[in-house]
Amino acid sequence: MRRINVEKHDSVKIYKIRRTIEELSKKSGRGTELITVYIPKGRQLHEVIGALQQERGTAANIKSDTTRTHVVDSLGKVIQRLRLYKKTPERGLVVFCGALPPEGGGPLGSEVVRAWEIDPPRDLKQYLYRCDDHFHVDILKGMLRDENLVGFLAIDSKDAGWGLMHGDRIEVLDHTGSGVAGKHRQGGQSAKRFQKLREMELTYFFNRVAQTTRQYFIDIYQVKGLIISGPGPTKEEFVNGRYLEYRLQEAVLATLDTSYAGAEGIREAFAKAGDILSDFRMVEEKRLVESLFREINSHSGLGSYGLEEVIGHIEGNVAGTVLVADDTGLRMVTGTCGRCGQVRRRAVDVREAIPLATEFSSGPCPGCGAGGVEASGQDIVDYLETAASRTGAELQVISGKSESGAMLASLGGAGAILRYNPEHSR
């Protein structure tokens, strides 16, 4: 059995980058005023600052007073931010900056210069400077694509199926019948003649499977590994016969015994491949959610679900691992009284966050009746991250698109595996 080295996945960091990219993709300037800077790993910051200072000097020649002011101010802010770093971060740095109208729009001249700095998820290898009417986020988007692709081939003498594991899901690509006769003779054929014909049909089938496997896993998808499965000895005959192109032959991670070939065999093989694929995020998410359900179903007292209950366990220093789906669409709105310090909070859909914040800030404190309640809103993942960091709990963001995410959604989108049963401590 061969193992693959893959990069570790920081689920909270990836979630935040995806969220920022989504936000930046919706931004547009009034002109070509939005600055994008990609600084590759190992690039000297003084060189980048020098290049941006030259661009700032060039921007002074822009004819439009408004555009010139916005570009010069934005470049100045980027330079100011870069000077705060002693050296380029380990994987590089991406900076977006520009003069943008306030939320909901505003008149010309009401723009505010804002900047975003992103630590890329992988080593950044190219330098880019752009001044445009939009931010250039495609390079970052590309870095978020899961490159740890694994191919699945489920084969027996009757069927073959191909599947692909990427990111947060397993996908069945195709399946085909073999056309190979069964092991019993037909009509008056002699045993030797029938066996010869069957071997020829099987060889033709193997060659056809090998050609399709190459098309899927070299020409279309560049997989890092291949898992071959199926019932009986057919899969071993295929592998040992070296029908596969040599790169795929060397990429075989394991051959697994399964009850089915074809499309059903792909799903069964994935379910049995946990140890082989233990470094892959999708498998890790499956393991985490299954652990949560195991604690809940066993009534051990170590499984908790529902956002309010989970937050209570975090604050009580009981939660060990906290799981939250990345598509809850929730924001935590908090109202804090300036006089008595009473805090109200409520998790609501993002569309309800502003009205609720207005309700908190405009009404009296329910504790002391004073006005001046300060309201704020926070993405639910950010809120949970801050709360978890205070008690040393581990936060894991689960993809809502996966089967594991659907299971977590059935629990309200959040759950926790506890350090101990709180009932036993009472």
PADO-928616 format. One record per residue (C-alpha): x, y, z; residue in three letters; residue number from 0. Coordinates in steps of 0.5 Angstrom, whole numbers, plus 500, padded with zeros to 3 digits. Layout:
N
+-----+-----+-----+---------+-----+
:   u :   v :   w : residuo : num :
+-----+-----+-----+---------+-----+
:   X :   Y :   Z :     ALA : NUM :
...
+-----+-----+-----+---------+-----+
//
This chain:
426
+-----+-----+-----+---------+-----+
:   u :   v :   w : residuo : num :
+-----+-----+-----+---------+-----+
: 500 : 500 : 500 :     MET :   0 :
: 503 : 507 : 498 :     ARG :   1 :
: 501 : 513 : 502 :     ARG :   2 :
: 501 : 520 : 499 :     ILE :   3 :
: 504 : 527 : 502 :     ASN :   4 :
: 498 : 532 : 502 :     VAL :   5 :
: 498 : 539 : 505 :     GLU :   6 :
: 495 : 540 : 512 :     LYS :   7 :
: 488 : 543 : 511 :     HIS :   8 :
: 486 : 549 : 516 :     ASP :   9 :
: 479 : 549 : 515 :     SER :  10 :
: 478 : 556 : 519 :     VAL :  11 :
: 483 : 559 : 515 :     LYS :  12 :
: 480 : 556 : 508 :     ILE :  13 :
: 473 : 559 : 510 :     TYR :  14 :
: 476 : 566 : 511 :     LYS :  15 :
: 479 : 566 : 505 :     ILE :  16 :
: 473 : 564 : 501 :     ARG :  17 :
: 469 : 569 : 505 :     ARG :  18 :
: 474 : 574 : 503 :     THR :  19 :
: 474 : 572 : 496 :     ILE :  20 :
: 467 : 572 : 495 :     GLU :  21 :
: 466 : 579 : 498 :     GLU :  22 :
: 472 : 582 : 494 :     LEU :  23 :
: 469 : 579 : 487 :     SER :  24 :
: 463 : 583 : 488 :     LYS :  25 :
: 467 : 590 : 489 :     LYS :  26 :
: 467 : 595 : 483 :     SER :  27 :
: 471 : 601 : 483 :     GLY :  28 :
: 468 : 608 : 480 :     ARG :  29 :
: 474 : 607 : 475 :     GLY :  30 :
: 480 : 603 : 474 :     THR :  31 :
: 482 : 605 : 482 :     GLU :  32 :
: 482 : 598 : 485 :     LEU :  33 :
: 489 : 595 : 487 :     ILE :  34 :
: 491 : 588 : 487 :     THR :  35 :
: 498 : 586 : 489 :     VAL :  36 :
: 501 : 579 : 489 :     TYR :  37 :
: 507 : 578 : 493 :     ILE :  38 :
: 511 : 571 : 492 :     PRO :  39 :
: 514 : 567 : 497 :     LYS :  40 :
: 522 : 569 : 498 :     GLY :  41 :
: 520 : 576 : 494 :     ARG :  42 :
: 524 : 582 : 498 :     GLN :  43 :
: 519 : 587 : 500 :     LEU :  44 :
: 523 : 593 : 499 :     HIS :  45 :
: 523 : 591 : 492 :     GLU :  46 :
: 516 : 591 : 492 :     VAL :  47 :
: 515 : 597 : 496 :     ILE :  48 :
: 520 : 601 : 491 :     GLY :  49 :
: 516 : 598 : 485 :     ALA :  50 :
: 509 : 601 : 488 :     LEU :  51 :
: 513 : 608 : 489 :     GLN :  52 :
: 514 : 608 : 482 :     GLN :  53 :
: 507 : 606 : 480 :     GLU :  54 :
: 505 : 612 : 485 :     ARG :  55 :
: 509 : 617 : 482 :     GLY :  56 :
: 506 : 615 : 475 :     THR :  57 :
: 499 : 615 : 478 :     ALA :  58 :
: 500 : 623 : 479 :     ALA :  59 :
: 499 : 624 : 471 :     ASN :  60 :
: 492 : 621 : 471 :     ILE :  61 :
: 488 : 626 : 469 :     LYS :  62 :
: 481 : 625 : 473 :     SER :  63 :
: 482 : 629 : 480 :     ASP :  64 :
: 478 : 623 : 483 :     THR :  65 :
: 481 : 617 : 480 :     THR :  66 :
: 488 : 620 : 481 :     ARG :  67 :
: 487 : 621 : 488 :     THR :  68 :
: 484 : 615 : 490 :     HIS :  69 :
: 490 : 611 : 486 :     VAL :  70 :
: 495 : 615 : 490 :     VAL :  71 :
: 492 : 614 : 496 :     ASP :  72 :
: 491 : 607 : 495 :     SER :  73 :
: 498 : 605 : 493 :     LEU :  74 :
: 500 : 609 : 499 :     GLY :  75 :
: 496 : 605 : 504 :     LYS :  76 :
: 499 : 599 : 501 :     VAL :  77 :
: 506 : 601 : 502 :     ILE :  78 :
: 504 : 603 : 509 :     GLN :  79 :
: 502 : 596 : 510 :     ARG :  80 :
: 508 : 593 : 507 :     LEU :  81 :
: 512 : 597 : 511 :     ARG :  82 :
: 509 : 593 : 518 :     LEU :  83 :
: 512 : 587 : 515 :     TYR :  84 :
: 520 : 585 : 517 :     LYS :  85 :
: 520 : 580 : 511 :     LYS :  86 :
: 515 : 577 : 506 :     THR :  87 :
: 511 : 572 : 510 :     PRO :  88 :
: 513 : 564 : 509 :     GLU :  89 :
: 508 : 563 : 503 :     ARG :  90 :
: 507 : 570 : 500 :     GLY :  91 :
: 502 : 575 : 501 :     LEU :  92 :
: 496 : 578 : 497 :     VAL :  93 :
: 494 : 585 : 498 :     VAL :  94 :
: 487 : 588 : 495 :     PHE :  95 :
: 486 : 596 : 496 :     CYS :  96 :
: 482 : 601 : 493 :     GLY :  97 :
: 477 : 607 : 495 :     ALA :  98 :
: 470 : 604 : 495 :     LEU :  99 :
: 463 : 607 : 496 :     PRO : 100 :
: 460 : 606 : 503 :     PRO : 101 :
: 455 : 600 : 504 :     GLU : 102 :
: 449 : 601 : 500 :     GLY : 103 :
: 452 : 606 : 495 :     GLY : 104 :
: 454 : 613 : 496 :     GLY : 105 :
: 455 : 620 : 492 :     PRO : 106 :
: 461 : 621 : 488 :     LEU : 107 :
: 467 : 623 : 494 :     GLY : 108 :
: 464 : 619 : 499 :     SER : 109 :
: 469 : 613 : 498 :     GLU : 110 :
: 473 : 610 : 503 :     VAL : 111 :
: 480 : 607 : 502 :     VAL : 112 :
: 480 : 600 : 505 :     ARG : 113 :
: 485 : 594 : 505 :     ALA : 114 :
: 485 : 587 : 505 :     TRP : 115 :
: 491 : 583 : 507 :     GLU : 116 :
: 491 : 575 : 505 :     ILE : 117 :
: 496 : 570 : 507 :     ASP : 118 :
: 495 : 565 : 501 :     PRO : 119 :
: 494 : 558 : 503 :     PRO : 120 :
: 499 : 555 : 499 :     ARG : 121 :
: 506 : 558 : 496 :     ASP : 122 :
: 505 : 564 : 492 :     LEU : 123 :
: 510 : 563 : 486 :     LYS : 124 :
: 508 : 569 : 482 :     GLN : 125 :
: 508 : 577 : 482 :     TYR : 126 :
: 502 : 581 : 480 :     LEU : 127 :
: 501 : 588 : 480 :     TYR : 128 :
: 494 : 591 : 477 :     ARG : 129 :
: 490 : 597 : 478 :     CYS : 130 :
: 483 : 596 : 475 :     ASP : 131 :
: 476 : 597 : 476 :     ASP : 132 :
: 475 : 590 : 480 :     HIS : 133 :
: 480 : 586 : 484 :     PHE : 134 :
: 484 : 580 : 481 :     HIS : 135 :
: 482 : 574 : 485 :     VAL : 136 :
: 483 : 568 : 480 :     ASP : 137 :
: 490 : 566 : 483 :     ILE : 138 :
: 487 : 566 : 490 :     LEU : 139 :
: 481 : 562 : 487 :     LYS : 140 :
: 486 : 557 : 484 :     GLY : 141 :
: 490 : 556 : 490 :     MET : 142 :
: 483 : 554 : 494 :     LEU : 143 :
: 482 : 548 : 489 :     ARG : 144 :
: 484 : 541 : 492 :     ASP : 145 :
: 490 : 539 : 488 :     GLU : 146 :
: 490 : 532 : 492 :     ASN : 147 :
: 485 : 528 : 487 :     LEU : 148 :
: 485 : 521 : 488 :     VAL : 149 :
: 482 : 516 : 482 :     GLY : 150 :
: 477 : 510 : 483 :     PHE : 151 :
: 477 : 504 : 479 :     LEU : 152 :
: 472 : 499 : 481 :     ALA : 153 :
: 472 : 493 : 476 :     ILE : 154 :
: 470 : 486 : 475 :     ASP : 155 :
: 469 : 481 : 469 :     SER : 156 :
: 462 : 484 : 468 :     LYS : 157 :
: 463 : 492 : 470 :     ASP : 158 :
: 467 : 497 : 471 :     ALA : 159 :
: 466 : 504 : 474 :     GLY : 160 :
: 471 : 510 : 475 :     TRP : 161 :
: 470 : 515 : 480 :     GLY : 162 :
: 474 : 522 : 483 :     LEU : 163 :
: 475 : 524 : 490 :     MET : 164 :
: 476 : 531 : 490 :     HIS : 165 :
: 475 : 537 : 496 :     GLY : 166 :
: 469 : 535 : 499 :     ASP : 167 :
: 466 : 530 : 495 :     ARG : 168 :
: 466 : 523 : 491 :     ILE : 169 :
: 464 : 524 : 484 :     GLU : 170 :
: 462 : 518 : 480 :     VAL : 171 :
: 465 : 519 : 473 :     LEU : 172 :
: 462 : 514 : 468 :     ASP : 173 :
: 461 : 506 : 468 :     HIS : 174 :
: 461 : 501 : 463 :     THR : 175 :
: 459 : 493 : 462 :     GLY : 176 :
: 464 : 489 : 459 :     SER : 177 :
: 461 : 484 : 454 :     GLY : 178 :
: 465 : 479 : 457 :     VAL : 179 :
: 461 : 472 : 457 :     ALA : 180 :
: 460 : 468 : 463 :     GLY : 181 :
: 464 : 462 : 466 :     LYS : 182 :
: 459 : 457 : 463 :     HIS : 183 :
: 460 : 455 : 456 :     ARG : 184 :
: 454 : 456 : 451 :     GLN : 185 :
: 452 : 452 : 446 :     GLY : 186 :
: 456 : 446 : 443 :     GLY : 187 :
: 463 : 450 : 444 :     GLN : 188 :
: 469 : 446 : 447 :     SER : 189 :
: 471 : 448 : 454 :     ALA : 190 :
: 478 : 450 : 451 :     LYS : 191 :
: 475 : 454 : 445 :     ARG : 192 :
: 470 : 458 : 450 :     PHE : 193 :
: 476 : 459 : 455 :     GLN : 194 :
: 480 : 462 : 449 :     LYS : 195 :
: 474 : 466 : 447 :     LEU : 196 :
: 473 : 469 : 454 :     ARG : 197 :
: 480 : 471 : 455 :     GLU : 198 :
: 480 : 475 : 449 :     MET : 199 :
: 474 : 478 : 451 :     GLU : 200 :
: 477 : 480 : 457 :     LEU : 201 :
: 484 : 482 : 455 :     THR : 202 :
: 480 : 487 : 450 :     TYR : 203 :
: 476 : 489 : 456 :     PHE : 204 :
: 482 : 491 : 460 :     PHE : 205 :
: 485 : 495 : 454 :     ASN : 206 :
: 479 : 499 : 454 :     ARG : 207 :
: 478 : 500 : 461 :     VAL : 208 :
: 486 : 502 : 461 :     ALA : 209 :
: 485 : 507 : 456 :     GLN : 210 :
: 479 : 510 : 459 :     THR : 211 :
: 483 : 510 : 466 :     THR : 212 :
: 488 : 514 : 462 :     ARG : 213 :
: 483 : 519 : 459 :     GLN : 214 :
: 480 : 521 : 466 :     TYR : 215 :
: 486 : 520 : 471 :     PHE : 216 :
: 492 : 523 : 466 :     ILE : 217 :
: 488 : 527 : 460 :     ASP : 218 :
: 483 : 530 : 464 :     ILE : 219 :
: 484 : 530 : 472 :     TYR : 220 :
: 491 : 529 : 474 :     GLN : 221 :
: 490 : 524 : 480 :     VAL : 222 :
: 495 : 524 : 486 :     LYS : 223 :
: 493 : 516 : 487 :     GLY : 224 :
: 489 : 511 : 484 :     LEU : 225 :
: 485 : 506 : 488 :     ILE : 226 :
: 482 : 499 : 485 :     ILE : 227 :
: 477 : 495 : 487 :     SER : 228 :
: 472 : 490 : 486 :     GLY : 229 :
: 470 : 483 : 488 :     PRO : 230 :
: 474 : 477 : 486 :     GLY : 231 :
: 480 : 476 : 483 :     PRO : 232 :
: 479 : 481 : 476 :     THR : 233 :
: 482 : 487 : 479 :     LYS : 234 :
: 489 : 483 : 481 :     GLU : 235 :
: 489 : 480 : 474 :     GLU : 236 :
: 488 : 487 : 471 :     PHE : 237 :
: 493 : 490 : 476 :     VAL : 238 :
: 498 : 485 : 475 :     ASN : 239 :
: 497 : 484 : 468 :     GLY : 240 :
: 500 : 492 : 467 :     ARG : 241 :
: 495 : 494 : 463 :     TYR : 242 :
: 495 : 501 : 466 :     LEU : 243 :
: 499 : 507 : 463 :     GLU : 244 :
: 506 : 506 : 467 :     TYR : 245 :
: 504 : 513 : 471 :     ARG : 246 :
: 498 : 510 : 473 :     LEU : 247 :
: 501 : 503 : 475 :     GLN : 248 :
: 506 : 507 : 479 :     GLU : 249 :
: 500 : 511 : 482 :     ALA : 250 :
: 496 : 505 : 485 :     VAL : 251 :
: 495 : 506 : 492 :     LEU : 252 :
: 491 : 500 : 494 :     ALA : 253 :
: 487 : 494 : 491 :     THR : 254 :
: 481 : 493 : 495 :     LEU : 255 :
: 476 : 487 : 496 :     ASP : 256 :
: 469 : 490 : 495 :     THR : 257 :
: 462 : 487 : 494 :     SER : 258 :
: 461 : 491 : 487 :     TYR : 259 :
: 464 : 494 : 481 :     ALA : 260 :
: 461 : 499 : 477 :     GLY : 261 :
: 458 : 506 : 480 :     ALA : 262 :
: 456 : 502 : 487 :     GLU : 263 :
: 463 : 499 : 487 :     GLY : 264 :
: 466 : 506 : 487 :     ILE : 265 :
: 462 : 508 : 493 :     ARG : 266 :
: 463 : 502 : 497 :     GLU : 267 :
: 471 : 503 : 496 :     ALA : 268 :
: 471 : 510 : 498 :     PHE : 269 :
: 467 : 507 : 505 :     ALA : 270 :
: 473 : 502 : 506 :     LYS : 271 :
: 479 : 507 : 504 :     ALA : 272 :
: 479 : 511 : 510 :     GLY : 273 :
: 486 : 509 : 512 :     ASP : 274 :
: 489 : 510 : 506 :     ILE : 275 :
: 486 : 517 : 505 :     LEU : 276 :
: 487 : 519 : 512 :     SER : 277 :
: 490 : 525 : 510 :     ASP : 278 :
: 485 : 528 : 506 :     PHE : 279 :
: 480 : 533 : 508 :     ARG : 280 :
: 474 : 530 : 506 :     MET : 281 :
: 475 : 523 : 510 :     VAL : 282 :
: 477 : 528 : 516 :     GLU : 283 :
: 471 : 531 : 516 :     GLU : 284 :
: 467 : 524 : 515 :     LYS : 285 :
: 471 : 522 : 521 :     ARG : 286 :
: 469 : 528 : 525 :     LEU : 287 :
: 462 : 528 : 524 :     VAL : 288 :
: 461 : 520 : 525 :     GLU : 289 :
: 465 : 521 : 531 :     SER : 290 :
: 460 : 527 : 533 :     LEU : 291 :
: 454 : 522 : 531 :     PHE : 292 :
: 457 : 516 : 535 :     ARG : 293 :
: 457 : 520 : 542 :     GLU : 294 :
: 450 : 523 : 541 :     ILE : 295 :
: 447 : 516 : 539 :     ASN : 296 :
: 451 : 512 : 544 :     SER : 297 :
: 448 : 517 : 550 :     HIS : 298 :
: 455 : 518 : 552 :     SER : 299 :
: 454 : 525 : 554 :     GLY : 300 :
: 460 : 527 : 550 :     LEU : 301 :
: 456 : 529 : 544 :     GLY : 302 :
: 452 : 536 : 543 :     SER : 303 :
: 449 : 540 : 538 :     TYR : 304 :
: 445 : 546 : 537 :     GLY : 305 :
: 448 : 553 : 536 :     LEU : 306 :
: 446 : 555 : 543 :     GLU : 307 :
: 448 : 549 : 547 :     GLU : 308 :
: 454 : 548 : 543 :     VAL : 309 :
: 456 : 556 : 545 :     ILE : 310 :
: 454 : 554 : 552 :     GLY : 311 :
: 459 : 548 : 552 :     HIS : 312 :
: 465 : 552 : 549 :     ILE : 313 :
: 464 : 558 : 555 :     GLU : 314 :
: 463 : 553 : 560 :     GLY : 315 :
: 470 : 550 : 558 :     ASN : 316 :
: 467 : 543 : 556 :     VAL : 317 :
: 467 : 543 : 549 :     ALA : 318 :
: 473 : 539 : 546 :     GLY : 319 :
: 472 : 539 : 538 :     THR : 320 :
: 467 : 544 : 535 :     VAL : 321 :
: 464 : 543 : 528 :     LEU : 322 :
: 460 : 548 : 524 :     VAL : 323 :
: 458 : 548 : 517 :     ALA : 324 :
: 461 : 553 : 512 :     ASP : 325 :
: 454 : 555 : 509 :     ASP : 326 :
: 449 : 556 : 515 :     THR : 327 :
: 449 : 564 : 513 :     GLY : 328 :
: 449 : 566 : 520 :     LEU : 329 :
: 451 : 572 : 524 :     ARG : 330 :
: 452 : 573 : 531 :     MET : 331 :
: 449 : 580 : 533 :     VAL : 332 :
: 451 : 582 : 540 :     THR : 333 :
: 448 : 588 : 544 :     GLY : 334 :
: 452 : 591 : 550 :     THR : 335 :
: 450 : 596 : 555 :     CYS : 336 :
: 455 : 601 : 557 :     GLY : 337 :
: 452 : 602 : 564 :     ARG : 338 :
: 451 : 595 : 567 :     CYS : 339 :
: 455 : 591 : 562 :     GLY : 340 :
: 449 : 586 : 560 :     GLN : 341 :
: 450 : 583 : 554 :     VAL : 342 :
: 445 : 580 : 549 :     ARG : 343 :
: 446 : 576 : 543 :     ARG : 344 :
: 442 : 572 : 538 :     ARG : 345 :
: 444 : 568 : 532 :     ALA : 346 :
: 440 : 570 : 526 :     VAL : 347 :
: 440 : 570 : 518 :     ASP : 348 :
: 445 : 575 : 515 :     VAL : 349 :
: 439 : 578 : 512 :     ARG : 350 :
: 436 : 579 : 519 :     GLU : 351 :
: 443 : 582 : 522 :     ALA : 352 :
: 442 : 589 : 521 :     ILE : 353 :
: 435 : 590 : 523 :     PRO : 354 :
: 436 : 586 : 530 :     LEU : 355 :
: 443 : 590 : 531 :     ALA : 356 :
: 438 : 597 : 530 :     THR : 357 :
: 433 : 594 : 535 :     GLU : 358 :
: 438 : 592 : 540 :     PHE : 359 :
: 442 : 599 : 539 :     SER : 360 :
: 435 : 603 : 539 :     SER : 361 :
: 432 : 600 : 545 :     GLY : 362 :
: 433 : 601 : 552 :     PRO : 363 :
: 437 : 595 : 556 :     CYS : 364 :
: 433 : 590 : 559 :     PRO : 365 :
: 437 : 590 : 565 :     GLY : 366 :
: 437 : 597 : 567 :     CYS : 367 :
: 433 : 601 : 562 :     GLY : 368 :
: 438 : 605 : 560 :     ALA : 369 :
: 440 : 607 : 553 :     GLY : 370 :
: 446 : 607 : 549 :     GLY : 371 :
: 446 : 600 : 548 :     VAL : 372 :
: 452 : 598 : 543 :     GLU : 373 :
: 451 : 593 : 538 :     ALA : 374 :
: 455 : 589 : 533 :     SER : 375 :
: 455 : 583 : 528 :     GLY : 376 :
: 460 : 578 : 527 :     GLN : 377 :
: 460 : 572 : 522 :     ASP : 378 :
: 458 : 566 : 526 :     ILE : 379 :
: 465 : 562 : 525 :     VAL : 380 :
: 469 : 568 : 527 :     ASP : 381 :
: 465 : 568 : 533 :     TYR : 382 :
: 466 : 561 : 535 :     LEU : 383 :
: 473 : 562 : 533 :     GLU : 384 :
: 474 : 567 : 538 :     THR : 385 :
: 470 : 563 : 543 :     ALA : 386 :
: 474 : 557 : 542 :     ALA : 387 :
: 480 : 560 : 543 :     SER : 388 :
: 479 : 562 : 550 :     ARG : 389 :
: 478 : 555 : 552 :     THR : 390 :
: 483 : 551 : 548 :     GLY : 391 :
: 477 : 548 : 544 :     ALA : 392 :
: 479 : 546 : 537 :     GLU : 393 :
: 474 : 549 : 531 :     LEU : 394 :
: 473 : 545 : 525 :     GLN : 395 :
: 469 : 548 : 519 :     VAL : 396 :
: 465 : 543 : 515 :     ILE : 397 :
: 463 : 543 : 508 :     SER : 398 :
: 456 : 544 : 507 :     GLY : 399 :
: 456 : 541 : 500 :     LYS : 400 :
: 459 : 534 : 503 :     SER : 401 :
: 455 : 528 : 506 :     GLU : 402 :
: 458 : 530 : 512 :     SER : 403 :
: 456 : 537 : 512 :     GLY : 404 :
: 448 : 535 : 510 :     ALA : 405 :
: 449 : 530 : 517 :     MET : 406 :
: 451 : 536 : 521 :     LEU : 407 :
: 446 : 541 : 518 :     ALA : 408 :
: 441 : 536 : 521 :     SER : 409 :
: 443 : 538 : 527 :     LEU : 410 :
: 442 : 545 : 526 :     GLY : 411 :
: 449 : 546 : 523 :     GLY : 412 :
: 453 : 546 : 529 :     ALA : 413 :
: 456 : 540 : 534 :     GLY : 414 :
: 461 : 539 : 539 :     ALA : 415 :
: 465 : 533 : 542 :     ILE : 416 :
: 466 : 534 : 549 :     LEU : 417 :
: 472 : 533 : 554 :     ARG : 418 :
: 467 : 530 : 559 :     TYR : 419 :
: 460 : 529 : 561 :     ASN : 420 :
: 458 : 535 : 564 :     PRO : 421 :
: 452 : 531 : 568 :     GLU : 422 :
: 457 : 527 : 572 :     HIS : 423 :
: 461 : 533 : 574 :     SER : 424 :
: 454 : 536 : 578 :     ARG : 425 :
+-----+-----+-----+---------+-----+
//
